[in-house]
C-alpha cells in the first residue's frame, strides 16, 4: 500500500519512464560516514567533491558538466539555468558542485545566485558580501566589484548580498540582459542557481536567458506530477 501511494521518483530510469525525458546524469548520494572523514568545514557535497576528486560522486558531476557543455554541438552551451520543481531537492548543491568541478577541469566559471529569497549559494560556498547581483542590476556597483572567489577552487561567485531582496522584476530588465552578455564574454561557463520553478514565478524569467536548463529531481522526494509540471514550465 505504501509503494502504491508513493508518487515520488526513485531513480533515473523511472524518471525517464514517467516523464518521457531522459536523465542526463544520476548523482549518487554521499554517506554520513564518508563526510565524517573530512574536516568539519568541508562536511558537505561541495567540500567532498574537492577532497575526493576520484570518487563516484565527483565523476558523476564531471559527466554532468560534459553533457551540458557539449549538448549542442553546433552551439556551445555557456549560460546554464539550474532549478528544481520544489524546494530542498538539491539544486544549489548541484550548482555549487558543477561550478567547482568545471573550475577543477580548467574552465573559467562563475555561479550566479538567482534565488533572492534563500541566498543558498552563500551558505554552501561559505561566502558573505555586502554587495551582490541586486546592486549590480541597480547600477550601484560594477559586476566585477561584486564577484567573489571560491576559496577551494578558481570558481567565481556573484552572490546575493546578505541583506538583499526586492519584489521588483529585476531579472526581466535590460540590466540583466547586459550582465549576462558581459558574463558570457568573460567566462567559459555561467551557472544560474535559480529558485524552484513551481514555487517562484521569477525563475521562469531567468530560465529564458539561458542556453540550456537543468532540472534537478531528488530521488525518493520529487513527486512525479511536480516534475512533469516543472518540465512543462521550463520548456
C-alpha positions in Angstrom: 0.0 0.0 0.0 2.8 2.4 0.8 4.5 1.7 -2.5 1.2 2.3 -4.4 0.6 5.6 -2.7 4.2 6.8 -3.1 4.3 9.1 -6.1 8.0 10.1 -5.9 10.6 9.3 -8.5 13.0 6.6 -7.4 15.8 6.6 -10.0 16.8 7.8 -13.4 15.1 5.0 -15.3 11.8 5.6 -13.5 12.2 9.4 -14.2 12.5 8.8 -17.9 9.6 6.3 -18.0 7.2 8.6 -16.1 8.1 11.9 -17.7 9.4 11.0 -21.2 12.6 13.0 -20.6 15.8 11.0 -20.1 18.0 11.9 -17.1 21.4 13.4 -18.3 23.1 12.3 -15.1 22.4 10.4 -11.9 24.4 11.9 -8.9 25.0 9.4 -6.1 24.4 10.4 -2.5 27.3 10.6 0.0 27.1 8.6 3.2 27.4 10.4 6.5 30.3 8.1 7.3 32.3 9.4 4.3 31.5 13.0 5.3 32.7 12.4 8.8 36.2 11.7 7.5 36.5 15.3 6.3 37.3 18.4 8.3 34.2 19.9 9.8 34.2 22.9 7.4 34.1 20.6 4.4 31.4 18.1 5.5 29.1 18.9 2.6 28.9 17.7 -1.0 30.9 20.7 -2.4 33.7 20.0 0.1 33.6 16.3 -0.6 34.0 16.9 -4.3 37.3 18.7 -3.8 38.6 16.3 -1.1 37.7 13.2 -3.2 38.3 14.1 -6.8 38.3 10.4 -7.9 35.0 9.5 -6.2 31.9 8.3 -8.0 30.2 11.5 -6.8 32.8 13.7 -8.4 32.9 11.6 -11.6 29.1 11.9 -11.9 29.4 15.7 -11.8 32.1 15.5 -14.5 29.6 13.6 -16.6 27.0 16.3 -16.0 29.4 19.1 -17.0 30.4 17.2 -20.2 26.8 16.6 -21.2 25.8 20.2 -20.6 28.8 21.8 -22.3 28.6 19.6 -25.4 24.8 19.1 -25.5 24.5 21.4 -28.5 27.3 20.5 -30.9 26.5 23.5 -33.2 26.3 26.0 -30.4 28.3 25.7 -27.1 26.1 26.0 -24.1 27.6 28.7 -21.9 24.7 30.0 -19.7 23.1 27.2 -17.8 20.0 27.7 -15.5 19.7 25.1 -12.8 16.4 24.7 -11.0 14.0 22.2 -9.4 10.3 21.7 -9.2 10.1 22.4 -5.4 12.5 23.4 -2.6 15.0 21.1 -0.9 15.8 18.9 -4.0 19.5 19.8 -4.2 19.7 22.4 -7.0 22.0 24.7 -5.1 24.3 21.8 -4.2 24.4 20.8 -7.8 25.1 24.4 -8.9 28.0 24.7 -6.4 29.4 21.3 -7.3 29.1 21.9 -11.0 30.9 25.2 -10.6 33.7 23.6 -8.7 34.1 20.6 -11.0 34.2 23.0 -14.0 36.9 25.1 -12.4 38.9 22.0 -11.5 38.6 20.9 -15.2 40.3 24.2 -16.2 37.2 26.2 -17.2 36.7 29.8 -16.2 33.3 29.6 -14.4 31.0 31.8 -12.4 27.9 30.8 -10.5 25.3 33.5 -10.2 22.8 33.3 -7.2 19.4 34.0 -8.7 17.5 32.8 -5.6 16.9 36.1 -3.9 14.9 34.7 -1.0 17.2 31.9 0.3 20.7 33.0 -0.8 21.6 29.4 -0.5 24.8 29.6 -2.6 26.3 31.8 0.2 25.9 29.0 2.7 27.1 26.2 0.5 30.3 28.0 -0.6 30.7 29.9 2.7 30.7 33.5 1.3 29.3 36.7 2.7 29.1 40.0 0.9 27.6 43.5 1.3 27.1 43.8 -2.4 25.7 41.3 -4.9 23.6 40.8 -8.0 20.9 43.3 -6.9 23.4 46.1 -6.5 24.8 45.2 -9.9 21.4 45.2 -11.6 20.5 48.5 -9.9 23.7 50.1 -11.3 25.1 50.7 -7.9 28.3 48.7 -8.5 30.0 47.0 -11.5 29.7 43.3 -11.5 33.5 42.8 -11.3 33.4 44.5 -7.9 30.7 42.2 -6.7 32.4 38.9 -7.8 33.9 36.7 -5.1 36.3 33.8 -5.4 35.7 30.3 -4.1 38.4 29.6 -1.5 39.0 26.0 -2.7 38.9 26.3 -6.5 39.2 29.1 -9.1 35.4 29.3 -9.4 33.9 32.8 -9.2 30.6 33.7 -7.4 28.2 36.5 -7.9 26.2 36.3 -4.7 23.1 37.9 -3.3 24.1 40.4 -0.7 23.4 39.5 2.9 20.5 42.0 3.2 19.3 41.5 -0.4 15.7 41.1 -1.6 13.4 43.1 -3.8 9.9 42.4 -5.1 10.7 44.2 -8.3 11.2 42.3 -11.6 15.0 42.6 -11.8 15.6 39.5 -14.0 13.4 40.7 -16.8 15.3 44.0 -17.1 17.7 45.2 -19.7 20.3 45.3 -17.0 20.1 41.5 -16.6 20.5 41.0 -20.3 23.5 43.3 -20.3 25.0 41.5 -17.3 24.6 38.0 -18.8 26.1 39.3 -22.1 29.2 40.5 -20.3 29.5 37.3 -18.2 29.1 35.3 -21.4 32.0 37.1 -22.9 34.2 36.8 -19.8 33.6 33.2 -18.8 33.6 29.7 -20.3 30.6 28.7 -18.2 27.9 30.8 -16.4 25.7 28.9 -13.9 22.5 30.5 -12.8 21.4 29.0 -9.5 17.6 29.6 -9.7 14.8 29.3 -7.2 12.3 26.3 -7.6 10.4 26.9 -10.8 6.9 25.9 -9.4 7.3 27.9 -6.2 8.8 31.2 -7.5 7.5 33.0 -10.6 10.7 34.9 -11.4 12.5 31.6 -12.2 10.6 31.3 -15.4 12.0 34.7 -16.4 15.6 33.7 -15.5 15.4 30.4 -17.5 14.6 32.3 -20.7 18.1 33.9 -20.6 19.9 30.5 -20.5 21.2 28.4 -23.4 20.1 25.3 -21.5 18.1 24.4 -18.4 18.9 21.7 -15.9 16.1 20.4 -13.7 17.1 18.6 -10.5 14.9 15.9 -9.1 15.7 14.3 -5.8 15.3 10.6 -5.7 12.6 9.4 -3.3 11.4 13.0 -2.8 10.5 14.6 -6.1 6.8 13.9 -6.9 6.2 12.7 -10.5 3.4 15.2 -11.1 5.6 18.1 -9.8 8.5 17.1 -12.1 6.2 16.9 -15.1 4.8 20.4 -14.3 8.3 21.7 -13.9 9.4 20.3 -17.2 6.4 22.0 -18.9 7.2 25.3 -17.2 10.9 25.1 -18.2 10.1 24.3 -21.8 
